[in-house]
């Protein structure tokens, strides 16, 4: 995603979509972080949830929170780049009027485009590696539990939930919020300014599936 792909005829519209993308990233970050914290505290920590599968919900919600942070930072960088392109256009028009010899494209003040390019080049791959490592650690963490292994240990608390109906209600509520939020975000991600939100929506949907299966 670079400056040449911008809709120069409607930079204000692009900026507005960037603002909406930032809002969606913040809301999805809050939702995924809250859900991950609730599952973590009621699952692995207190063993209130009982089911190992329920505790597994920590993983998709945590990954969704990580990608939400990435999407938020990307939106900020992208918005700054668009604002600079808008300023460049104004300066180019002024240059034409006063026959200035100033090369606007090389102005040292305009660094957002280069910053965004570096972000797109290095950050997504780094986050992918981080999430892979997190996934491996999660697999190891669950290996001795009844979900993946064959041990008799009560690792992660694999017994009966302390309050079955409350757990089912919590799972249903978490599934509803995460599923519909995820569906909406995935739909919005087809727009260029929202594309970094796609993995957020996908992982929220994955978390919803875990919650639905646990409730069932």
N, CA and C atoms as a LAMMPS dump frame, in Angstrom:
ITEM: TIMESTEP
0
ITEM: NUMBER OF ATOMS
648
ITEM: BOX BOUNDS ff ff ff
-5.0000000000000000e+02 5.0000000000000000e+02
-5.0000000000000000e+02 5.0000000000000000e+02
-5.0000000000000000e+02 5.0000000000000000e+02
ITEM: ATOMS id mol type element x y z
1 1 1 N 0.853 -1.179 0
2 1 2 C 0 0 0
3 1 3 C 0.886 1.225 0
4 2 1 N 0.826 2 -1.033
5 2 2 C 1.69 3.165 -1.116
6 2 3 C 0.918 4.343 -1.652
7 3 1 N 1.63 5.451 -1.764
8 3 2 C 0.995 6.683 -2.181
9 3 3 C 0.402 6.633 -3.569
10 4 1 N 1.021 5.837 -4.491
11 4 2 C 0.534 5.764 -5.854
12 4 3 C -0.833 5.091 -5.937
13 5 1 N -1.249 4.363 -4.908
14 5 2 C -2.533 3.688 -4.892
15 5 3 C -3.63 4.565 -4.291
16 6 1 N -3.3 5.728 -3.865
17 6 2 C -4.278 6.596 -3.222
18 6 3 C -5.269 7.148 -4.233
19 7 1 N -6.477 7.385 -3.756
20 7 2 C -7.481 8.057 -4.56
21 7 3 C -7.287 9.56 -4.358
22 8 1 N -6.478 10.166 -5.218
23 8 2 C -6.127 11.574 -5.037
24 8 3 C -7.319 12.502 -5.257
25 9 1 N -8.361 11.98 -5.876
26 9 2 C -9.538 12.821 -6.095
27 9 3 C -10.398 12.932 -4.841
28 10 1 N -10.116 12.087 -3.848
29 10 2 C -10.93 12.099 -2.63
30 10 3 C -10.072 11.744 -1.42
31 11 1 N -9.03 12.53 -1.178
32 11 2 C -8.149 12.269 -0.047
33 11 3 C -8.872 12.446 1.285
34 12 1 N -9.822 13.371 1.324
35 12 2 C -10.575 13.568 2.563
36 12 3 C -11.4 12.322 2.897
37 13 1 N -11.915 11.65 1.871
38 13 2 C -12.662 10.421 2.083
39 13 3 C -11.768 9.302 2.593
40 14 1 N -10.546 9.252 2.062
41 14 2 C -9.578 8.253 2.525
42 14 3 C -9.233 8.496 3.989
43 15 1 N -9.047 9.753 4.34
44 15 2 C -8.75 10.09 5.738
45 15 3 C -9.899 9.693 6.667
46 16 1 N -11.12 9.886 6.21
47 16 2 C -12.277 9.504 7.022
48 16 3 C -12.322 7.993 7.225
49 17 1 N -12.006 7.225 6.168
50 17 2 C -11.993 5.777 6.298
51 17 3 C -10.868 5.329 7.225
52 18 1 N -9.751 6.04 7.197
53 18 2 C -8.655 5.738 8.127
54 18 3 C -9.091 5.973 9.569
55 19 1 N -9.844 7.038 9.775
56 19 2 C -10.339 7.336 11.121
57 19 3 C -11.28 6.234 11.592
58 20 1 N -12.177 5.789 10.723
59 20 2 C -13.097 4.706 11.068
60 20 3 C -12.341 3.399 11.315
61 21 1 N -11.296 3.173 10.536
62 21 2 C -10.48 1.969 10.733
63 21 3 C -9.812 1.981 12.102
64 22 1 N -9.335 3.147 12.521
65 22 2 C -8.725 3.27 13.843
66 22 3 C -9.741 2.992 14.949
67 23 1 N -10.964 3.504 14.767
68 23 2 C -12.017 3.274 15.76
69 23 3 C -12.344 1.787 15.857
70 24 1 N -12.471 1.136 14.707
71 24 2 C -12.755 -0.298 14.705
72 24 3 C -11.621 -1.091 15.353
73 25 1 N -10.383 -0.674 15.088
74 25 2 C -9.233 -1.358 15.685
75 25 3 C -9.254 -1.22 17.208
76 26 1 N -9.576 -0.028 17.69
77 26 2 C -9.637 0.2 19.142
78 26 3 C -10.753 -0.626 19.781
79 27 1 N -11.935 -0.623 19.162
80 27 2 C -13.064 -1.379 19.707
81 27 3 C -12.78 -2.878 19.708
82 28 1 N -12.201 -3.374 18.615
83 28 2 C -11.893 -4.807 18.55
84 28 3 C -10.774 -5.172 19.512
85 29 1 N -9.841 -4.243 19.736
86 29 2 C -8.776 -4.479 20.71
87 29 3 C -9.363 -4.605 22.116
88 30 1 N -10.269 -3.694 22.453
89 30 2 C -10.906 -3.738 23.781
90 30 3 C -11.682 -5.034 23.955
91 31 1 N -12.477 -5.391 22.932
92 31 2 C -13.295 -6.601 23.013
93 31 3 C -12.438 -7.852 23.152
94 32 1 N -11.448 -8.003 22.283
95 32 2 C -10.619 -9.213 22.307
96 32 3 C -9.78 -9.297 23.578
97 33 1 N -9.271 -8.145 24.053
98 33 2 C -8.468 -8.147 25.278
99 33 3 C -9.325 -8.501 26.487
100 34 1 N -10.536 -7.965 26.546
101 34 2 C -11.442 -8.266 27.663
102 34 3 C -11.818 -9.742 27.659
103 35 1 N -12.155 -10.278 26.477
104 35 2 C -12.529 -11.687 26.387
105 35 3 C -11.354 -12.599 26.74
106 36 1 N -10.163 -12.249 26.262
107 36 2 C -8.984 -13.056 26.583
108 36 3 C -8.713 -13.045 28.082
109 37 1 N -8.866 -11.873 28.706
110 37 2 C -8.624 -11.761 30.147
111 37 3 C -9.662 -12.544 30.947
112 38 1 N -10.928 -12.458 30.534
113 38 2 C -11.989 -13.193 31.24
114 38 3 C -11.749 -14.695 31.158
115 39 1 N -11.455 -15.179 29.952
116 39 2 C -11.219 -16.617 29.78
117 39 3 C -9.987 -17.056 30.562
118 40 1 N -8.948 -16.233 30.54
119 40 2 C -7.717 -16.589 31.253
120 40 3 C -7.953 -16.674 32.76
121 41 1 N -8.681 -15.704 33.315
122 41 2 C -8.908 -15.671 34.761
123 41 3 C -9.868 -16.759 35.221
124 42 1 N -10.882 -17.027 34.394
125 42 2 C -11.874 -18.036 34.784
126 42 3 C -11.495 -19.445 34.337
127 43 1 N -10.484 -19.534 33.474
128 43 2 C -10.049 -20.848 33
129 43 3 C -8.777 -21.318 33.663
130 44 1 N -7.611 -21.032 33.047
131 44 2 C -6.344 -21.524 33.594
132 44 3 C -6.035 -21.047 35.01
133 45 1 N -6.428 -19.827 35.364
134 45 2 C -6.049 -19.283 36.677
135 45 3 C -6.894 -19.874 37.798
136 46 1 N -8.203 -19.667 37.728
137 46 2 C -9.073 -20.111 38.83
138 46 3 C -9.67 -21.493 38.606
139 47 1 N -9.602 -21.995 37.366
140 47 2 C -10.189 -23.284 36.99
141 47 3 C -11.702 -23.306 37.206
142 48 1 N -12.313 -22.126 37.23
143 48 2 C -13.767 -22.032 37.373
144 48 3 C -14.473 -22.638 36.169
145 49 1 N -13.881 -22.438 34.98
146 49 2 C -14.513 -22.94 33.761
147 49 3 C -14.491 -24.449 33.639
148 50 1 N -13.496 -25.094 34.241
149 50 2 C -13.431 -26.549 34.215
150 50 3 C -12.916 -27.122 32.914
151 51 1 N -13.613 -26.864 31.803
152 51 2 C -13.235 -27.473 30.526
153 51 3 C -11.912 -26.92 29.996
154 52 1 N -11.067 -27.823 29.536
155 52 2 C -9.819 -27.396 28.899
156 52 3 C -10.108 -26.643 27.604
157 53 1 N -11.127 -27.076 26.877
158 53 2 C -11.487 -26.416 25.624
159 53 3 C -11.823 -24.95 25.854
160 54 1 N -12.487 -24.662 26.949
161 54 2 C -12.828 -23.273 27.286
162 54 3 C -11.567 -22.428 27.441
163 55 1 N -10.573 -22.992 28.135
164 55 2 C -9.313 -22.269 28.333
165 55 3 C -8.592 -22.01 27.024
166 56 1 N -8.823 -22.881 26.041
167 56 2 C -8.196 -22.695 24.732
168 56 3 C -8.639 -21.395 24.075
169 57 1 N -9.779 -20.854 24.498
170 57 2 C -10.262 -19.593 23.935
171 57 3 C -9.325 -18.422 24.158
172 58 1 N -8.41 -18.556 25.113
173 58 2 C -7.424 -17.495 25.345
174 58 3 C -6.605 -17.21 24.094
175 59 1 N -6.277 -18.277 23.361
176 59 2 C -5.369 -18.119 22.219
177 59 3 C -5.949 -17.251 21.101
178 60 1 N -7.123 -17.587 20.535
179 60 2 C -7.633 -16.742 19.445
180 60 3 C -7.923 -15.31 19.865
181 61 1 N -8.41 -15.115 21.092
182 61 2 C -8.698 -13.751 21.533
183 61 3 C -7.413 -12.949 21.746
184 62 1 N -6.358 -13.615 22.236
185 62 2 C -5.075 -12.923 22.412
186 62 3 C -4.468 -12.543 21.068
187 63 1 N -4.518 -13.464 20.109
188 63 2 C -3.991 -13.168 18.77
189 63 3 C -4.798 -12.046 18.113
190 64 1 N -6.104 -12.055 18.309
191 64 2 C -6.943 -10.976 17.768
192 64 3 C -6.534 -9.626 18.347
193 65 1 N -6.222 -9.6 19.649
194 65 2 C -5.784 -8.356 20.287
195 65 3 C -4.454 -7.876 19.7
196 66 1 N -3.543 -8.808 19.441
197 66 2 C -2.246 -8.452 18.854
198 66 3 C -2.434 -7.829 17.481
199 67 1 N -3.249 -8.459 16.647
200 67 2 C -3.49 -7.932 15.3
201 67 3 C -4.277 -6.629 15.341
202 68 1 N -5.101 -6.437 16.353
203 68 2 C -5.827 -5.168 16.488
204 68 3 C -4.85 -4.023 16.752
205 69 1 N -3.829 -4.288 17.561
206 69 2 C -2.803 -3.268 17.816
207 69 3 C -2.063 -2.934 16.524
208 70 1 N -1.718 -3.973 15.756
209 70 2 C -1.038 -3.76 14.471
210 70 3 C -1.911 -2.931 13.538
211 71 1 N -3.198 -3.272 13.462
212 71 2 C -4.115 -2.539 12.59
213 71 3 C -4.257 -1.088 13.025
214 72 1 N -4.271 -0.847 14.325
215 72 2 C -4.386 0.521 14.833
216 72 3 C -3.166 1.348 14.457
217 73 1 N -1.979 0.785 14.667
218 73 2 C -0.753 1.506 14.316
219 73 3 C -0.687 1.763 12.819
220 74 1 N -1.061 0.754 12.028
221 74 2 C -1.05 0.929 10.57
222 74 3 C -2.002 2.034 10.141
223 75 1 N -3.177 2.088 10.749
224 75 2 C -4.15 3.13 10.405
225 75 3 C -3.6 4.523 10.701
226 76 1 N -2.898 4.652 11.826
227 76 2 C -2.312 5.944 12.186
228 76 3 C -1.242 6.359 11.173
229 77 1 N -0.379 5.418 10.814
230 77 2 C 0.673 5.712 9.835
231 77 3 C 0.069 6.051 8.47
232 78 1 N -0.954 5.29 8.088
233 78 2 C -1.572 5.508 6.786
234 78 3 C -2.269 6.865 6.724
235 79 1 N -2.947 7.214 7.819
236 79 2 C -3.629 8.507 7.872
237 79 3 C -2.628 9.658 7.787
238 80 1 N -1.49 9.485 8.456
239 80 2 C -0.466 10.521 8.411
240 80 3 C 0.097 10.663 7.004
241 81 1 N 0.267 9.525 6.308
242 81 2 C 0.769 9.568 4.945
243 81 3 C -0.224 10.267 4.019
244 82 1 N -1.517 9.977 4.193
245 82 2 C -2.539 10.617 3.367
246 82 3 C -2.568 12.126 3.625
247 83 1 N -2.439 12.506 4.888
248 83 2 C -2.424 13.938 5.225
249 83 3 C -1.238 14.632 4.569
250 84 1 N -0.101 13.956 4.539
251 84 2 C 1.081 14.539 3.887
252 84 3 C 0.876 14.654 2.382
253 85 1 N 0.22 13.655 1.78
254 85 2 C -0.05 13.727 0.346
255 85 3 C -0.975 14.899 0.034
256 86 1 N -1.921 15.148 0.938
257 86 2 C -2.82 16.281 0.775
258 86 3 C -2.041 17.589 0.837
259 87 1 N -1.105 17.645 1.796
260 87 2 C -0.279 18.851 1.927
261 87 3 C 0.624 19.03 0.712
262 88 1 N 1.116 17.912 0.183
263 88 2 C 1.959 17.984 -1.015
264 88 3 C 1.194 18.582 -2.189
265 89 1 N -0.048 18.158 -2.342
266 89 2 C -0.856 18.693 -3.434
267 89 3 C -1.012 20.207 -3.324
268 90 1 N -1.257 20.667 -2.094
269 90 2 C -1.396 22.11 -1.89
270 90 3 C -0.1 22.841 -2.211
271 91 1 N 1.018 22.26 -1.785
272 91 2 C 2.312 22.884 -2.062
273 91 3 C 2.655 22.845 -3.548
274 92 1 N 2.253 21.779 -4.226
275 92 2 C 2.502 21.686 -5.668
276 92 3 C 1.745 22.781 -6.415
277 93 1 N 0.502 23.028 -5.992
278 93 2 C -0.277 24.086 -6.621
279 93 3 C 0.344 25.455 -6.357
280 94 1 N 0.838 25.632 -5.122
281 94 2 C 1.498 26.894 -4.783
282 94 3 C 2.785 27.045 -5.581
283 95 1 N 3.469 25.928 -5.789
284 95 2 C 4.715 25.949 -6.56
285 95 3 C 4.449 26.383 -7.992
286 96 1 N 3.361 25.879 -8.553
287 96 2 C 3.032 26.249 -9.924
288 96 3 C 2.709 27.734 -10.034
289 97 1 N 2.106 28.247 -8.98
290 97 2 C 1.703 29.654 -9.012
291 97 3 C 2.889 30.605 -8.878
292 98 1 N 3.892 30.205 -8.07
293 98 2 C 5.011 31.114 -7.812
294 98 3 C 6.273 30.692 -8.547
295 99 1 N 6.143 29.624 -9.407
296 99 2 C 7.302 29.133 -10.157
297 99 3 C 8.46 28.778 -9.244
298 100 1 N 8.157 28.156 -8.119
299 100 2 C 9.198 27.772 -7.162
300 100 3 C 10.018 26.628 -7.715
301 101 1 N 11.286 26.597 -7.336
302 101 2 C 12.165 25.501 -7.768
303 101 3 C 12.242 24.43 -6.685
304 102 1 N 11.444 24.563 -5.646
305 102 2 C 11.458 23.59 -4.549
306 102 3 C 10.884 22.261 -5.027
307 103 1 N 11.612 21.196 -4.774
308 103 2 C 11.146 19.857 -5.12
309 103 3 C 10.322 19.317 -3.955
310 104 1 N 9.032 19.364 -4.108
311 104 2 C 8.139 18.977 -3.03
312 104 3 C 8.29 17.501 -2.673
313 105 1 N 8.467 16.648 -3.681
314 105 2 C 8.514 15.211 -3.439
315 105 3 C 9.694 14.805 -2.576
316 106 1 N 10.726 15.626 -2.513
317 106 2 C 11.915 15.304 -1.731
318 106 3 C 11.993 16.098 -0.445
319 107 1 N 10.917 16.801 -0.116
320 107 2 C 10.908 17.605 1.106
321 107 3 C 11.126 16.695 2.314
322 108 1 N 12.106 17.068 3.147
323 108 2 C 12.471 16.219 4.288
324 108 3 C 11.347 16.146 5.319
325 109 1 N 10.389 17.033 5.239
326 109 2 C 9.281 16.99 6.194
327 109 3 C 8.359 15.807 5.931
328 110 1 N 8.344 15.306 4.703
329 110 2 C 7.405 14.264 4.321
330 110 3 C 8.055 12.889 4.477
331 111 1 N 7.915 12.325 5.644
332 111 2 C 8.543 11.026 5.936
333 111 3 C 7.527 9.915 6.185
334 112 1 N 6.242 10.255 6.213
335 112 2 C 5.221 9.269 6.565
336 112 3 C 5.133 8.151 5.541
337 113 1 N 5.305 8.47 4.273
338 113 2 C 5.227 7.443 3.228
339 113 3 C 6.327 6.413 3.4
340 114 1 N 7.536 6.874 3.721
341 114 2 C 8.663 5.957 3.944
342 114 3 C 8.449 5.132 5.22
343 115 1 N 7.909 5.773 6.238
344 115 2 C 7.624 5.06 7.489
345 115 3 C 6.593 3.956 7.265
346 116 1 N 5.54 4.268 6.504
347 116 2 C 4.512 3.288 6.209
348 116 3 C 5.073 2.13 5.392
349 117 1 N 5.95 2.445 4.428
350 117 2 C 6.561 1.392 3.606
351 117 3 C 7.396 0.44 4.466
352 118 1 N 8.151 1.004 5.406
353 118 2 C 8.946 0.158 6.311
354 118 3 C 8.055 -0.688 7.208
355 119 1 N 6.957 -0.096 7.652
356 119 2 C 6.001 -0.838 8.487
357 119 3 C 5.433 -2.022 7.709
358 120 1 N 4.988 -1.77 6.483
359 120 2 C 4.413 -2.836 5.654
360 120 3 C 5.444 -3.906 5.316
361 121 1 N 6.697 -3.519 5.249
362 121 2 C 7.747 -4.458 4.868
363 121 3 C 8.152 -5.385 6.006
364 122 1 N 8.239 -4.856 7.214
365 122 2 C 8.817 -5.623 8.317
366 122 3 C 7.807 -6.103 9.365
367 123 1 N 6.818 -5.288 9.688
368 123 2 C 5.948 -5.616 10.819
369 123 3 C 5.057 -6.836 10.589
370 124 1 N 4.349 -6.958 9.437
371 124 2 C 3.473 -8.128 9.264
372 124 3 C 4.207 -9.463 9.403
373 125 1 N 5.378 -9.582 8.808
374 125 2 C 6.131 -10.834 8.912
375 125 3 C 6.598 -11.077 10.341
376 126 1 N 6.985 -10.011 11.036
377 126 2 C 7.424 -10.156 12.434
378 126 3 C 6.268 -10.605 13.322
379 127 1 N 5.088 -10.034 13.106
380 127 2 C 3.918 -10.423 13.886
381 127 3 C 3.516 -11.862 13.572
382 128 1 N 3.663 -12.27 12.314
383 128 2 C 3.344 -13.647 11.941
384 128 3 C 4.247 -14.632 12.692
385 129 1 N 5.528 -14.292 12.791
386 129 2 C 6.465 -15.142 13.526
387 129 3 C 6.096 -15.171 15.006
388 130 1 N 5.748 -14.002 15.553
389 130 2 C 5.361 -13.922 16.965
390 130 3 C 4.138 -14.794 17.252
391 131 1 N 3.143 -14.731 16.378
392 131 2 C 1.931 -15.527 16.574
393 131 3 C 2.207 -17.017 16.397
394 132 1 N 3.143 -17.353 15.502
395 132 2 C 3.53 -18.761 15.345
396 132 3 C 4.166 -19.283 16.634
397 133 1 N 5.044 -18.479 17.203
398 133 2 C 5.683 -18.873 18.468
399 133 3 C 4.639 -19.003 19.569
400 134 1 N 3.7 -18.058 19.607
401 134 2 C 2.632 -18.114 20.597
402 134 3 C 1.786 -19.372 20.419
403 135 1 N 1.542 -19.727 19.159
404 135 2 C 0.782 -20.938 18.882
405 135 3 C 1.508 -22.189 19.336
406 136 1 N 2.819 -22.235 19.105
407 136 2 C 3.617 -23.384 19.545
408 136 3 C 3.604 -23.496 21.061
409 137 1 N 3.766 -22.355 21.741
410 137 2 C 3.742 -22.359 23.209
411 137 3 C 2.38 -22.814 23.73
412 138 1 N 1.313 -22.388 23.048
413 138 2 C -0.031 -22.812 23.444
414 138 3 C -0.194 -24.316 23.268
415 139 1 N 0.322 -24.841 22.15
416 139 2 C 0.257 -26.281 21.897
417 139 3 C 0.987 -27.059 22.981
418 140 1 N 2.166 -26.573 23.344
419 140 2 C 2.934 -27.232 24.413
420 140 3 C 2.177 -27.149 25.734
421 141 1 N 1.573 -25.991 25.987
422 141 2 C 0.847 -25.76 27.24
423 141 3 C -0.33 -26.719 27.395
424 142 1 N -0.972 -27.036 26.276
425 142 2 C -2.143 -27.902 26.313
426 142 3 C -1.813 -29.376 26.073
427 143 1 N -0.567 -29.672 25.807
428 143 2 C -0.221 -31.024 25.377
429 143 3 C -0.563 -32.078 26.435
430 144 1 N -0.341 -31.753 27.712
431 144 2 C -0.599 -32.711 28.781
432 144 3 C -2.031 -32.667 29.298
433 145 1 N -2.849 -31.82 28.688
434 145 2 C -4.238 -31.734 29.126
435 145 3 C -5.074 -32.766 28.386
436 146 1 N -6.306 -32.939 28.81
437 146 2 C -7.171 -33.915 28.161
438 146 3 C -7.578 -33.493 26.761
439 147 1 N -7.321 -32.227 26.398
440 147 2 C -7.687 -31.777 25.067
441 147 3 C -6.783 -32.381 24.005
442 148 1 N -5.478 -32.448 24.294
443 148 2 C -4.526 -32.912 23.29
444 148 3 C -3.736 -34.138 23.732
445 149 1 N -3.622 -34.352 25.007
446 149 2 C -2.791 -35.442 25.488
447 149 3 C -3.592 -36.547 26.14
448 150 1 N -2.897 -37.407 26.862
449 150 2 C -3.54 -38.561 27.47
450 150 3 C -3.175 -38.683 28.943
451 151 1 N -2.723 -37.568 29.518
452 151 2 C -2.3 -37.593 30.913
453 151 3 C -3.497 -37.488 31.844
454 152 1 N -3.347 -38.017 33.041
455 152 2 C -4.402 -37.92 34.04
456 152 3 C -4.274 -36.661 34.889
457 153 1 N -3.31 -35.812 34.575
458 153 2 C -3.09 -34.607 35.362
459 153 3 C -4.283 -33.661 35.26
460 154 1 N -4.471 -32.853 36.285
461 154 2 C -5.542 -31.86 36.266
462 154 3 C -5.021 -30.523 35.754
463 155 1 N -3.957 -30.593 34.973
464 155 2 C -3.363 -29.417 34.341
465 155 3 C -4.449 -28.619 33.617
466 156 1 N -4.571 -27.358 33.934
467 156 2 C -5.564 -26.436 33.383
468 156 3 C -6.971 -26.685 33.926
469 157 1 N -7.152 -27.638 34.791
470 157 2 C -8.48 -27.885 35.352
471 157 3 C -9.416 -28.504 34.346
472 158 1 N -9.405 -29.814 34.215
473 158 2 C -10.21 -30.485 33.201
474 158 3 C -11.443 -31.138 33.784
475 159 1 N -11.839 -30.739 34.982
476 159 2 C -12.997 -31.345 35.611
477 159 3 C -14.292 -30.661 35.236
478 160 1 N -15.294 -30.854 36.076
479 160 2 C -16.614 -30.273 35.836
480 160 3 C -16.588 -28.781 36.192
481 161 1 N -17.228 -27.93 35.378
482 161 2 C -17.289 -26.494 35.707
483 161 3 C -17.935 -26.277 37.063
484 162 1 N -17.519 -25.244 37.763
485 162 2 C -18.068 -24.961 39.084
486 162 3 C -19.511 -24.479 39.002
487 163 1 N -19.856 -23.868 37.862
488 163 2 C -21.239 -23.444 37.651
489 163 3 C -21.545 -23.604 36.161
490 164 1 N -22.17 -24.731 35.839
491 164 2 C -22.363 -25.085 34.435
492 164 3 C -23.21 -24.074 33.681
493 165 1 N -24.322 -23.665 34.244
494 165 2 C -25.215 -22.733 33.553
495 165 3 C -24.564 -21.362 33.364
496 166 1 N -23.835 -20.91 34.39
497 166 2 C -23.148 -19.617 34.276
498 166 3 C -22.072 -19.677 33.2
499 167 1 N -21.353 -20.805 33.14
500 167 2 C -20.32 -20.96 32.114
501 167 3 C -20.938 -20.954 30.726
502 168 1 N -22.057 -21.667 30.564
503 168 2 C -22.717 -21.713 29.262
504 168 3 C -23.185 -20.317 28.849
505 169 1 N -23.765 -19.574 29.788
506 169 2 C -24.228 -18.218 29.487
507 169 3 C -23.058 -17.321 29.104
508 170 1 N -21.946 -17.434 29.842
509 170 2 C -20.762 -16.633 29.535
510 170 3 C -20.232 -16.959 28.147
511 171 1 N -20.201 -18.24 27.799
512 171 2 C -19.704 -18.655 26.488
513 171 3 C -20.602 -18.14 25.368
514 172 1 N -21.903 -18.194 25.582
515 172 2 C -22.842 -17.721 24.561
516 172 3 C -22.691 -16.213 24.342
517 173 1 N -22.581 -15.469 25.42
518 173 2 C -22.417 -14.015 25.312
519 173 3 C -21.113 -13.68 24.594
520 174 1 N -20.022 -14.352 24.991
521 174 2 C -18.721 -14.12 24.358
522 174 3 C -18.772 -14.484 22.876
523 175 1 N -19.449 -15.594 22.56
524 175 2 C -19.549 -16.031 21.17
525 175 3 C -20.329 -15.037 20.323
526 176 1 N -21.426 -14.515 20.868
527 176 2 C -22.256 -13.565 20.12
528 176 3 C -21.478 -12.293 19.811
529 177 1 N -20.838 -11.726 20.836
530 177 2 C -20.084 -10.49 20.626
531 177 3 C -18.926 -10.692 19.656
532 178 1 N -18.154 -11.758 19.863
533 178 2 C -16.972 -11.974 19.031
534 178 3 C -17.35 -12.371 17.604
535 179 1 N -18.425 -13.168 17.447
536 179 2 C -18.809 -13.624 16.111
537 179 3 C -19.312 -12.472 15.251
538 180 1 N -20.252 -11.7 15.769
539 180 2 C -20.829 -10.622 14.96
540 180 3 C -19.828 -9.491 14.731
541 181 1 N -18.986 -9.233 15.723
542 181 2 C -17.925 -8.242 15.509
543 181 3 C -16.946 -8.725 14.449
544 182 1 N -16.574 -10.004 14.525
545 182 2 C -15.655 -10.575 13.553
546 182 3 C -16.22 -10.56 12.144
547 183 1 N -17.508 -10.928 12.005
548 183 2 C -18.15 -10.917 10.687
549 183 3 C -18.158 -9.511 10.096
550 184 1 N -18.499 -8.529 10.926
551 184 2 C -18.541 -7.148 10.445
552 184 3 C -17.161 -6.672 10.002
553 185 1 N -16.143 -6.981 10.805
554 185 2 C -14.787 -6.533 10.487
555 185 3 C -14.268 -7.201 9.212
556 186 1 N -14.524 -8.494 9.069
557 186 2 C -14.087 -9.193 7.851
558 186 3 C -14.761 -8.577 6.625
559 187 1 N -16.034 -8.222 6.754
560 187 2 C -16.722 -7.576 5.643
561 187 3 C -16.115 -6.231 5.295
562 188 1 N -15.769 -5.454 6.318
563 188 2 C -15.165 -4.133 6.087
564 188 3 C -13.755 -4.244 5.508
565 189 1 N -13.076 -5.352 5.772
566 189 2 C -11.665 -5.475 5.378
567 189 3 C -11.464 -5.541 3.871
568 190 1 N -12.543 -5.652 3.104
569 190 2 C -12.412 -5.626 1.65
570 190 3 C -12.083 -4.218 1.147
571 191 1 N -12.319 -3.215 1.981
572 191 2 C -11.924 -1.845 1.651
573 191 3 C -10.454 -1.674 2.015
574 192 1 N -9.686 -1.009 1.154
575 192 2 C -8.23 -0.931 1.313
576 192 3 C -7.804 -0.432 2.693
577 193 1 N -8.46 0.595 3.181
578 193 2 C -8.058 1.183 4.456
579 193 3 C -8.343 0.278 5.656
580 194 1 N -9.148 -0.753 5.456
581 194 2 C -9.527 -1.647 6.557
582 194 3 C -8.852 -3.017 6.453
583 195 1 N -7.987 -3.205 5.459
584 195 2 C -7.514 -4.567 5.177
585 195 3 C -6.684 -5.161 6.305
586 196 1 N -6.022 -4.345 7.123
587 196 2 C -5.226 -4.874 8.228
588 196 3 C -6.11 -5.396 9.362
589 197 1 N -7.407 -5.13 9.278
590 197 2 C -8.325 -5.633 10.296
591 197 3 C -8.813 -7.051 9.984
592 198 1 N -8.513 -7.552 8.799
593 198 2 C -9.035 -8.871 8.411
594 198 3 C -8.623 -9.983 9.379
595 199 1 N -7.336 -10.093 9.753
596 199 2 C -6.984 -11.16 10.712
597 199 3 C -7.644 -10.973 12.081
598 200 1 N -7.929 -9.727 12.444
599 200 2 C -8.627 -9.479 13.714
600 200 3 C -10.004 -10.138 13.672
601 201 1 N -10.734 -9.873 12.587
602 201 2 C -12.055 -10.465 12.439
603 201 3 C -12.011 -11.979 12.375
604 202 1 N -11.029 -12.517 11.661
605 202 2 C -10.916 -13.968 11.516
606 202 3 C -10.668 -14.647 12.856
607 203 1 N -9.788 -14.071 13.667
608 203 2 C -9.485 -14.674 14.966
609 203 3 C -10.616 -14.482 15.968
610 204 1 N -11.371 -13.399 15.835
611 204 2 C -12.552 -13.235 16.688
612 204 3 C -13.598 -14.304 16.36
613 205 1 N -13.747 -14.604 15.085
614 205 2 C -14.666 -15.672 14.679
615 205 3 C -14.18 -17.022 15.209
616 206 1 N -12.862 -17.252 15.142
617 206 2 C -12.301 -18.498 15.673
618 206 3 C -12.576 -18.621 17.169
619 207 1 N -12.419 -17.5 17.888
620 207 2 C -12.718 -17.506 19.321
621 207 3 C -14.188 -17.793 19.586
622 208 1 N -15.055 -17.255 18.719
623 208 2 C -16.489 -17.507 18.861
624 208 3 C -16.808 -18.987 18.676
625 209 1 N -16.128 -19.631 17.735
626 209 2 C -16.336 -21.063 17.506
627 209 3 C -15.967 -21.866 18.746
628 210 1 N -14.828 -21.51 19.366
629 210 2 C -14.405 -22.203 20.595
630 210 3 C -15.455 -22.025 21.687
631 211 1 N -15.974 -20.811 21.834
632 211 2 C -16.98 -20.553 22.851
633 211 3 C -18.281 -21.311 22.584
634 212 1 N -18.69 -21.371 21.305
635 212 2 C -19.921 -22.076 20.954
636 212 3 C -19.788 -23.567 21.237
637 213 1 N -18.644 -24.15 20.862
638 213 2 C -18.424 -25.579 21.107
639 213 3 C -18.388 -25.853 22.613
640 214 1 N -17.755 -24.967 23.377
641 214 2 C -17.72 -25.132 24.827
642 214 3 C -19.124 -25.083 25.416
643 215 1 N -19.926 -24.131 24.955
644 215 2 C -21.295 -24.013 25.444
645 215 3 C -22.112 -25.255 25.101
646 216 1 N -21.872 -25.783 23.908
647 216 2 C -22.611 -26.98 23.474
648 216 3 C -22.252 -28.177 24.351
